[in-house]
């Protein structure tokens, strides 16, 4: 067995610096992955195939400027050079370059100058066969041995050896040290058959005889091939051509094909593929060289077209009427590609009460669009369509958007009652000084529920500029004609904000009498007791104790609850 040279080790000599920059190797591996993908997807006469392979061969030039050979090591998830990681892939599978070599025992590759011109295609062919190989087909080591490489050497671990038996040379053997097994096969073929020995070849009914296991494998592969969705690969091929081909007529034709393909996939319910098309078309428009403004706009129209009201309405109607909703993850991926112009349509559908299956997905899409497109959200608050305005107001409140204060203030004056009530709640959630000032104006609304909601919001925010208005309301006569809910809201807010200064007036309401010996009605006195409970001062407690034995049941119960609250 030959011993490895110092240059074939996974790590350089202790204390010695690498012969060149690590970035050169990282770039080479990136080009290798792109070439391997092109090798798998395209024919050799395809321009994308040729461009990727030429770029990979050119990537070796900076390496050979500094050395005559390149040694790479492999672990389960990493490719190393000179002891440093130059490629990391966390997944294990046919798409992971480190795993393809590691799983079959290959621990090291050594490429010599000239490999890129003489044997590069041979290695890419082998990797493509390994990716598609079944468990019964040859593994990577066998294919490398059959390749009979001259400019490529590899080190491997013999996986067939029992773990308890120590391997020579630390468990690693050079590929050149293997004896050629073809010699023993030829000897067996040339050996004369012995008398009395039965050969299985005598029973083969045909030269292409398959056993049951092989037949089952072929059937499963045929079934898998028919079930495979090739649309994503088609999209990738088209976008690769779009990036490589700079002729305007070619790019215009591809953009038209992609547009038609998007419509076809939408009608077929292939939402994940549509999301992939929209996402990758945006990336392709950014990476394509010599892309003029007209071409870029044509390709960017794909995501914009999906967000138009006409296209999106048809899509949502199809999802809403379908008996079973397509994969939730696929629909979410599609919704993530929508632009800000789609927000109005999304909010419109939320206001129409969609099915329970679709609503959570629309809620997520609306929240994302609103957070990313504040300007569009502010416009929709003033929408003439009530349910669109209502949904926009709710999103503005949930996001606590300060920019929405002005339109929210406007809808408080001319919106529908439902929208005005939602605006009060949204302004409370925003909580800025401007929002609280707008809430103060809502106290005079014509709707009782809106007035009560505004008063309670200001009370919760301890908005002291509201105190003079509350004082006038408590002392005024209009409140006497209001219902109990509104009276309670006003007195609770007054008690929260007034402090000790409001106790005399509240005490007069609770315990005082007019010049004719009459008291306030029961509801006002009970509300005064509730307000005193909010004050929580010694004077307030004394006033409540004076009314503890009140004969009026309503007042006595209110006073009792207020005293208990003060002692808690």
C-alpha positions as CSV (number, residue, x, y, z in Angstrom):
1,X,0.0,0.0,0.0
2,X,1.3,3.4,-0.9
3,X,1.5,6.1,1.8
4,X,-0.3,9.4,1.2
5,X,1.8,12.4,0.4
6,X,1.7,15.4,2.6
7,X,-0.4,17.2,0.0
8,X,-3.1,14.6,0.2
9,X,-3.8,15.0,3.9
10,X,-6.9,16.8,5.0
11,X,-4.9,19.4,6.9
12,X,-1.7,21.1,6.0
13,X,1.5,20.8,8.0
14,X,1.3,22.2,11.5
15,X,2.2,25.9,11.5
16,X,2.3,26.3,7.7
17,X,-0.1,28.7,6.0
18,X,-2.3,27.6,3.1
19,X,-0.7,28.0,-0.3
20,X,-3.5,30.4,-1.4
21,X,-6.8,32.0,-0.2
22,X,-9.6,29.9,1.1
23,X,-12.1,31.9,-1.0
24,X,-10.7,30.4,-4.2
25,X,-11.7,26.9,-3.1
26,X,-15.1,28.2,-1.9
27,X,-15.8,29.8,-5.3
28,X,-14.6,26.6,-7.1
29,X,-17.1,24.5,-5.1
30,X,-19.9,27.0,-5.8
31,X,-19.2,26.7,-9.6
32,X,-19.0,22.9,-9.2
33,X,-22.5,22.8,-7.7
34,X,-23.9,24.9,-10.5
35,X,-22.2,22.8,-13.1
36,X,-23.5,19.6,-11.5
37,X,-27.1,21.0,-11.6
38,X,-26.7,22.0,-15.3
39,X,-25.3,18.6,-16.0
40,X,-28.4,17.1,-14.5
41,X,-31.0,19.3,-16.1
42,X,-29.7,20.1,-19.6
43,X,-28.3,18.4,-22.6
44,X,-24.7,19.0,-23.6
45,X,-25.7,21.2,-26.6
46,X,-27.6,23.6,-24.3
47,X,-26.0,27.0,-23.8
48,X,-26.7,26.9,-20.1
49,X,-24.9,23.6,-19.9
50,X,-21.9,24.9,-21.8
51,X,-21.7,28.2,-19.9
52,X,-21.7,26.4,-16.5
53,X,-19.0,23.9,-17.5
54,X,-16.8,26.6,-19.0
55,X,-17.1,28.7,-15.8
56,X,-16.1,25.6,-13.7
57,X,-13.1,24.9,-15.8
58,X,-12.1,28.6,-15.6
59,X,-12.5,28.3,-11.8
60,X,-9.5,26.0,-11.7
61,X,-7.1,28.5,-13.2
62,X,-6.6,30.5,-9.9
63,X,-5.9,27.2,-8.1
64,X,-3.3,26.0,-10.6
65,X,-1.6,29.4,-10.5
66,X,-0.4,28.5,-6.9
67,X,-0.3,24.7,-6.8
68,X,-0.3,21.6,-9.0
69,X,-2.9,19.7,-7.0
70,X,-6.0,20.3,-4.8
71,X,-7.0,18.0,-2.0
72,X,-10.5,18.1,-0.5
73,X,-11.7,16.2,2.6
74,X,-15.3,15.0,3.3
75,X,-17.4,14.6,6.4
76,X,-21.1,14.0,6.7
77,X,-22.0,17.6,6.1
78,X,-18.7,19.5,5.2
79,X,-16.0,19.7,2.6
80,X,-12.7,20.7,4.0
81,X,-9.4,22.1,2.6
82,X,-6.3,22.5,4.6
83,X,-8.3,21.8,7.8
84,X,-10.8,24.6,7.1
85,X,-14.4,24.1,6.1
86,X,-15.1,25.4,2.6
87,X,-18.6,24.0,2.1
88,X,-21.2,23.1,4.7
89,X,-24.6,21.5,3.9
90,X,-26.8,20.4,6.8
91,X,-29.1,18.1,4.8
92,X,-28.3,14.5,4.0
93,X,-29.5,13.4,0.6
94,X,-28.8,13.2,-3.0
95,X,-28.4,17.0,-3.2
96,X,-25.7,17.2,-0.6
97,X,-22.2,17.0,-2.1
98,X,-20.4,16.1,1.1
99,X,-22.9,13.3,1.9
100,X,-22.6,11.8,-1.6
101,X,-18.9,11.1,-1.0
102,X,-19.1,10.4,2.7
103,X,-21.8,7.8,2.7
104,X,-19.9,5.5,0.3
105,X,-16.7,5.8,2.3
106,X,-14.8,8.4,0.3
107,X,-12.9,10.7,2.7
108,X,-10.6,12.6,0.4
109,X,-10.2,13.6,-3.3
110,X,-7.0,14.8,-4.8
111,X,-7.3,16.6,-8.2
112,X,-4.2,17.1,-10.3
113,X,-3.5,19.9,-12.9
114,X,-5.3,18.8,-16.1
115,X,-8.3,17.2,-14.4
116,X,-10.6,20.0,-15.5
117,X,-10.0,19.3,-19.2
118,X,-9.6,15.6,-19.2
119,X,-11.8,14.0,-16.6
120,X,-14.2,16.6,-15.2
121,X,-17.2,15.5,-17.3
122,X,-16.5,11.9,-16.3
123,X,-16.8,12.8,-12.6
124,X,-20.0,14.8,-13.2
125,X,-21.5,11.8,-15.0
126,X,-20.7,9.6,-12.1
127,X,-22.2,12.0,-9.5
128,X,-25.4,12.1,-11.6
129,X,-25.6,8.3,-11.7
130,X,-25.1,8.1,-7.9
131,X,-27.9,10.6,-7.3
132,X,-30.4,8.5,-9.2
133,X,-29.0,5.1,-8.3
134,X,-31.2,2.5,-6.5
135,X,-29.8,0.4,-3.6
136,X,-29.0,-2.5,-5.9
137,X,-26.9,-0.4,-8.3
138,X,-23.2,0.3,-8.1
139,X,-22.0,2.7,-5.4
140,X,-19.7,5.7,-5.8
141,X,-16.5,3.7,-5.1
142,X,-17.3,1.1,-7.8
143,X,-18.1,3.8,-10.3
144,X,-14.9,5.7,-9.5
145,X,-12.9,2.5,-9.9
146,X,-14.6,1.8,-13.2
147,X,-13.8,5.4,-14.3
148,X,-10.1,4.6,-14.3
149,X,-9.1,8.1,-13.4
150,X,-5.6,9.4,-14.1
151,X,-5.8,13.0,-12.9
152,X,-8.0,12.1,-9.8
153,X,-7.0,10.1,-6.7
154,X,-9.2,9.4,-3.8
155,X,-8.9,8.0,-0.3
156,X,-11.6,5.9,1.3
157,X,-12.7,3.7,4.2
158,X,-13.5,0.1,3.6
159,X,-17.1,0.0,4.9
160,X,-17.3,-3.7,4.4
161,X,-14.8,-4.5,7.1
162,X,-16.2,-5.4,10.6
163,X,-16.0,-2.5,13.0
164,X,-14.2,-4.6,15.6
165,X,-11.3,-5.4,13.2
166,X,-8.8,-2.6,13.0
167,X,-8.1,-1.4,9.5
168,X,-4.7,-0.9,8.1
169,X,-3.3,2.7,8.0
170,X,-6.0,4.0,10.4
171,X,-8.9,2.5,8.3
172,X,-8.0,4.4,5.1
173,X,-6.7,2.9,1.9
174,X,-5.7,4.4,-1.4
175,X,-7.8,3.5,-4.4
176,X,-4.7,2.5,-6.4
177,X,-3.9,-0.2,-3.8
178,X,-6.9,-2.3,-4.9
179,X,-6.3,-5.3,-6.9
180,X,-8.3,-5.4,-10.2
181,X,-11.2,-7.7,-9.5
182,X,-11.8,-8.1,-13.2
183,X,-8.9,-10.5,-13.4
184,X,-10.6,-13.0,-11.0
185,X,-13.8,-12.6,-12.9
186,X,-12.1,-13.5,-16.2
187,X,-10.4,-16.5,-14.6
188,X,-13.8,-17.7,-13.5
189,X,-15.3,-17.2,-16.9
190,X,-12.5,-19.0,-18.6
191,X,-12.5,-21.9,-16.2
192,X,-14.0,-25.1,-17.7
193,X,-17.2,-26.2,-16.1
194,X,-16.9,-29.2,-13.8
195,X,-18.9,-32.3,-14.2
196,X,-21.8,-32.6,-11.9
197,X,-21.9,-28.9,-11.0
198,X,-25.2,-27.1,-11.9
199,X,-24.8,-23.6,-13.3
200,X,-27.6,-21.0,-12.9
201,X,-26.9,-19.8,-16.4
202,X,-28.4,-23.1,-17.7
203,X,-31.8,-22.0,-16.3
204,X,-32.0,-18.4,-17.6
205,X,-35.0,-18.2,-19.8
206,X,-33.7,-15.0,-21.5
207,X,-30.7,-12.9,-21.6
208,X,-32.6,-10.1,-19.8
209,X,-34.0,-12.1,-17.0
210,X,-35.2,-10.0,-14.0
211,X,-35.9,-11.3,-10.5
212,X,-39.0,-10.2,-8.6
213,X,-37.2,-7.6,-6.5
214,X,-35.9,-5.9,-9.7
215,X,-39.3,-5.9,-11.3
216,X,-40.9,-4.3,-8.2
217,X,-38.1,-1.6,-8.2
218,X,-38.7,-0.8,-11.9
219,X,-42.5,-0.5,-11.3
220,X,-42.0,1.8,-8.3
221,X,-39.6,4.0,-10.3
222,X,-42.0,4.2,-13.2
223,X,-44.8,5.2,-10.8
224,X,-42.5,7.8,-9.1
225,X,-41.6,9.2,-12.5
226,X,-45.2,9.6,-13.5
227,X,-46.0,11.2,-10.2
228,X,-43.2,13.7,-10.3
229,X,-44.2,17.3,-10.9
230,X,-41.8,18.7,-13.4
231,X,-43.2,22.3,-13.4
232,X,-40.7,23.6,-11.0
233,X,-37.8,22.2,-13.1
234,X,-39.3,23.8,-16.2
235,X,-39.5,27.2,-14.4
236,X,-35.9,26.8,-13.3
237,X,-34.8,26.0,-16.8
238,X,-36.6,29.0,-18.3
239,X,-35.2,31.4,-15.7
240,X,-31.7,30.1,-16.3
241,X,-32.1,30.7,-20.0
242,X,-33.4,34.2,-19.2
243,X,-30.3,35.0,-17.2
244,X,-27.8,33.6,-19.7
245,X,-29.4,34.8,-23.0
246,X,-29.2,38.6,-23.4
247,X,-31.1,38.9,-26.6
248,X,-34.2,41.0,-26.0
249,X,-36.5,38.9,-28.2
250,X,-35.5,35.7,-26.3
251,X,-36.1,37.3,-22.9
252,X,-39.5,38.7,-24.1
253,X,-40.6,35.3,-25.3
254,X,-39.6,33.6,-22.0
255,X,-41.5,36.3,-20.0
256,X,-44.6,35.5,-22.1
257,X,-44.1,31.7,-21.5
258,X,-43.7,32.2,-17.8
259,X,-46.9,34.4,-17.7
260,X,-48.9,31.7,-19.4
261,X,-47.4,29.0,-17.2
262,X,-48.4,31.0,-14.1
263,X,-52.0,31.1,-15.2
264,X,-51.9,27.4,-16.0
265,X,-50.5,26.5,-12.6
266,X,-53.0,28.7,-10.8
267,X,-55.9,27.0,-12.6
268,X,-54.4,23.6,-11.7
269,X,-54.0,24.6,-8.0
270,X,-50.2,24.4,-8.1
271,X,-49.8,27.2,-5.6
272,X,-46.4,26.2,-4.4
273,X,-45.1,26.2,-7.9
274,X,-46.7,29.6,-8.6
275,X,-45.0,31.0,-5.4
276,X,-41.7,29.6,-6.6
277,X,-42.2,31.1,-10.1
278,X,-43.0,34.6,-8.6
279,X,-40.2,34.5,-6.1
280,X,-37.5,33.3,-8.5
281,X,-38.6,35.6,-11.3
282,X,-37.8,38.5,-9.0
283,X,-34.4,37.1,-8.2
284,X,-33.7,36.5,-11.9
285,X,-34.6,40.1,-12.8
286,X,-32.0,41.2,-10.3
287,X,-29.2,38.9,-11.4
288,X,-29.7,39.0,-15.2
289,X,-27.0,41.0,-16.9
290,X,-27.6,43.8,-19.5
291,X,-31.3,43.9,-18.5
292,X,-32.9,47.1,-19.7
293,X,-35.9,48.8,-18.0
294,X,-38.5,47.4,-20.4
295,X,-37.3,43.8,-19.9
296,X,-37.1,44.2,-16.1
297,X,-40.6,45.6,-16.0
298,X,-42.0,42.8,-18.1
299,X,-40.6,40.2,-15.8
300,X,-41.6,42.1,-12.7
301,X,-45.2,42.1,-13.9
302,X,-45.6,38.5,-12.9
303,X,-45.9,39.1,-9.1
304,X,-47.8,42.4,-9.8
305,X,-50.3,40.6,-12.0
306,X,-51.0,38.0,-9.3
307,X,-51.8,40.9,-6.9
308,X,-54.3,42.6,-9.3
309,X,-57.9,42.6,-8.0
310,X,-59.2,40.6,-11.0
311,X,-56.7,37.7,-10.7
312,X,-56.7,37.6,-6.9
313,X,-60.5,37.7,-6.7
314,X,-60.7,34.7,-8.9
315,X,-58.1,32.9,-6.9
316,X,-59.8,33.6,-3.6
317,X,-63.2,32.6,-5.0
318,X,-61.8,29.3,-6.1
319,X,-60.3,28.7,-2.7
320,X,-63.4,29.7,-0.9
321,X,-65.7,27.5,-3.0
322,X,-63.5,24.4,-3.1
323,X,-64.7,21.4,-1.1
324,X,-61.2,20.8,0.3
325,X,-58.6,23.5,0.7
326,X,-55.2,22.8,-0.9
327,X,-52.2,22.4,1.3
328,X,-52.2,25.3,3.8
329,X,-48.4,25.7,3.5
330,X,-48.7,26.0,-0.3
331,X,-51.4,28.7,0.0
332,X,-49.3,30.6,2.6
333,X,-46.3,30.5,0.3
334,X,-48.4,31.9,-2.5
335,X,-49.8,34.7,-0.3
336,X,-46.3,35.7,0.8
337,X,-45.6,36.7,-2.8
338,X,-48.5,39.2,-2.9
339,X,-47.7,42.9,-3.2
340,X,-49.2,45.9,-1.4
341,X,-51.8,46.4,-4.1
342,X,-53.4,43.1,-3.0
343,X,-54.3,44.4,0.5
344,X,-57.6,45.9,-0.6
345,X,-58.8,42.7,-2.2
346,X,-57.7,40.7,0.9
347,X,-59.5,43.0,3.3
348,X,-62.6,42.9,1.0
349,X,-62.7,39.1,1.3
350,X,-62.2,39.2,5.0
351,X,-65.3,41.5,5.3
352,X,-67.3,39.0,3.3
353,X,-67.0,36.4,6.0
354,X,-65.0,33.7,4.1
355,X,-65.0,30.0,5.1
356,X,-63.4,29.0,8.4
357,X,-60.7,27.2,6.4
358,X,-59.7,30.3,4.4
359,X,-60.1,33.0,7.0
360,X,-56.9,32.3,9.1
361,X,-54.8,32.3,5.9
362,X,-56.3,35.7,4.9
363,X,-55.7,37.1,8.3
364,X,-52.0,36.2,8.2
365,X,-51.7,37.7,4.7
366,X,-53.5,40.9,5.7
367,X,-51.3,41.4,8.7
368,X,-48.1,40.9,6.7
369,X,-49.2,43.2,3.9
370,X,-50.4,45.9,6.4
371,X,-47.1,45.8,8.3
372,X,-45.1,46.1,5.1
373,X,-47.3,48.7,3.3
374,X,-48.4,51.3,5.8
375,X,-49.2,53.9,3.1
376,X,-51.7,51.5,1.4
377,X,-53.2,50.7,4.8
378,X,-53.8,54.4,5.6
379,X,-55.6,54.8,2.3
380,X,-57.8,51.9,2.8
381,X,-59.0,53.3,6.2
382,X,-60.9,55.9,4.1
383,X,-62.3,53.4,1.7
384,X,-65.9,54.0,0.6
385,X,-66.6,50.3,1.1
386,X,-67.6,50.0,4.8
387,X,-66.3,46.5,5.4
388,X,-62.9,47.2,3.8
389,X,-62.6,50.4,5.9
390,X,-63.5,48.3,9.0
391,X,-60.9,45.7,8.3
392,X,-58.3,48.3,7.6
393,X,-59.1,50.1,10.9
394,X,-58.7,46.8,12.8
395,X,-55.3,46.2,11.2
396,X,-54.1,49.7,12.0
397,X,-55.0,49.2,15.7
398,X,-53.4,45.8,15.9
399,X,-50.2,47.2,14.4
400,X,-50.4,50.4,16.6
401,X,-49.7,52.5,13.5
402,X,-49.1,56.2,14.4
403,X,-49.6,57.2,10.7
404,X,-53.2,56.0,10.9
405,X,-54.2,58.6,13.5
406,X,-55.3,61.2,11.0
407,X,-57.5,58.9,8.9
408,X,-58.9,57.3,12.0
409,X,-59.9,60.8,13.3
410,X,-61.6,61.4,10.0
411,X,-63.7,58.3,10.1
412,X,-64.8,59.1,13.6
413,X,-66.7,62.0,12.0
414,X,-68.3,60.4,8.9
415,X,-67.9,56.6,9.1
416,X,-70.6,54.1,9.9
417,X,-71.3,53.3,13.5
418,X,-69.4,50.0,13.3
419,X,-66.4,51.6,11.7
420,X,-66.4,54.5,14.3
421,X,-66.5,52.0,17.1
422,X,-63.6,50.1,15.6
423,X,-61.7,53.5,15.2
424,X,-62.2,54.2,18.9
425,X,-60.6,50.9,19.7
426,X,-57.8,51.4,17.3
427,X,-57.0,54.8,18.6
428,X,-56.9,53.4,22.1
429,X,-54.4,50.7,20.9
430,X,-52.2,53.4,19.2
431,X,-52.2,55.4,22.4
432,X,-50.3,58.4,21.1
433,X,-51.1,62.0,22.3
434,X,-52.8,62.7,18.9
435,X,-54.8,59.5,19.2
436,X,-56.1,60.4,22.7
437,X,-57.1,63.9,21.5
438,X,-59.1,62.2,18.7
439,X,-60.7,60.0,21.3
440,X,-61.8,63.0,23.4
441,X,-63.8,64.2,20.4
442,X,-65.6,60.8,20.2
443,X,-67.1,61.4,23.7
444,X,-69.7,63.6,21.9
445,X,-70.7,60.9,19.3
446,X,-74.3,60.3,18.6
447,X,-74.0,56.6,19.4
448,X,-74.1,55.6,23.0
449,X,-71.7,52.6,22.5
450,X,-69.1,54.8,20.9
451,X,-69.3,57.4,23.7
452,X,-68.9,54.8,26.3
453,X,-66.0,53.1,24.5
454,X,-64.2,56.5,24.2
455,X,-64.7,57.4,27.8
456,X,-63.5,54.0,29.1
457,X,-60.4,54.2,26.8
458,X,-59.5,57.6,28.1
459,X,-60.1,56.4,31.7
460,X,-57.7,53.4,31.1
461,X,-55.1,55.8,29.7
462,X,-55.5,58.2,32.7
463,X,-56.0,61.1,30.2
464,X,-56.2,64.0,32.6
465,X,-57.0,66.7,30.0
466,X,-60.4,65.0,29.9
467,X,-61.2,65.8,33.5
468,X,-62.9,69.3,32.9
469,X,-65.2,67.8,30.4
470,X,-66.0,64.9,32.8
471,X,-66.7,67.3,35.6
472,X,-69.2,69.2,33.4
473,X,-70.9,66.0,32.5
474,X,-71.2,64.8,36.1
475,X,-72.7,68.2,37.2
476,X,-74.8,68.6,34.1
477,X,-78.4,67.5,33.5
478,X,-78.0,65.6,30.2
479,X,-76.3,62.8,32.0
480,X,-79.4,62.3,34.1
481,X,-81.3,61.2,31.0
482,X,-78.6,58.7,29.9
483,X,-78.9,55.0,30.6
484,X,-77.1,53.3,33.5
485,X,-74.2,52.0,31.4
486,X,-73.2,55.5,30.2
487,X,-73.7,57.0,33.7
488,X,-71.4,54.3,35.2
489,X,-68.7,54.9,32.5
490,X,-68.7,58.7,33.1
491,X,-68.6,58.5,36.9
492,X,-65.9,55.8,36.9
493,X,-63.7,57.9,34.6
494,X,-64.4,61.0,36.8
495,X,-63.5,59.1,40.0
496,X,-60.3,57.8,38.4
497,X,-59.1,61.3,37.3
498,X,-60.5,63.7,39.9
499,X,-58.6,62.7,43.0
500,X,-59.5,64.3,46.4
501,X,-60.7,67.4,44.7
502,X,-63.8,65.7,43.4
503,X,-64.8,64.1,46.7
504,X,-67.0,67.1,48.0
505,X,-69.1,67.0,44.9
506,X,-69.5,63.2,44.9
507,X,-70.3,63.3,48.6
508,X,-73.0,65.8,48.0
509,X,-74.5,63.6,45.3
510,X,-74.4,60.5,47.6
511,X,-75.3,61.9,51.0
512,X,-76.6,65.5,50.4
513,X,-80.2,66.8,50.2
514,X,-81.8,69.6,48.3
515,X,-83.4,72.6,50.1
516,X,-86.6,70.7,50.0
517,X,-85.1,67.6,51.5
518,X,-84.9,65.6,48.3
519,X,-82.0,63.4,47.4
520,X,-80.6,62.5,43.9
521,X,-82.2,59.5,42.2
522,X,-80.9,56.0,43.1
523,X,-78.8,55.5,40.0
524,X,-76.9,58.8,40.3
525,X,-76.2,58.1,44.0
526,X,-75.0,54.6,43.2
527,X,-72.8,56.0,40.4
528,X,-71.4,58.5,42.9
529,X,-70.5,55.6,45.2
530,X,-68.7,53.8,42.4
531,X,-66.7,57.0,41.6
532,X,-65.7,57.4,45.3
533,X,-64.4,53.8,45.3
534,X,-62.1,54.9,42.4
535,X,-60.8,57.9,44.4
536,X,-59.4,55.7,47.2
537,X,-58.7,58.5,49.7
538,X,-59.6,59.0,53.4
539,X,-62.2,61.5,52.5
540,X,-63.8,59.2,50.0
541,X,-64.0,56.4,52.5
542,X,-65.6,58.7,55.1
543,X,-68.3,59.7,52.5
544,X,-69.0,56.0,51.8
545,X,-69.3,55.1,55.4
546,X,-71.9,57.8,56.0
547,X,-74.1,56.0,53.4
548,X,-73.4,52.5,54.7
549,X,-76.8,52.2,56.3
550,X,-78.8,53.8,53.5
551,X,-82.4,52.4,53.2
552,X,-82.3,52.5,49.4
553,X,-81.3,48.9,48.4
554,X,-79.6,50.0,45.2
555,X,-77.5,52.7,46.9
556,X,-76.7,50.5,49.9
557,X,-75.4,47.7,47.7
558,X,-73.3,50.1,45.6
559,X,-71.8,51.6,48.8
560,X,-71.1,48.1,50.2
561,X,-69.2,47.1,47.0
562,X,-67.3,50.4,47.1
563,X,-66.2,49.9,50.7
564,X,-65.0,46.4,50.0
565,X,-63.0,47.7,47.0
566,X,-61.4,50.3,49.1
567,X,-60.2,47.8,51.7
568,X,-58.8,45.3,49.1
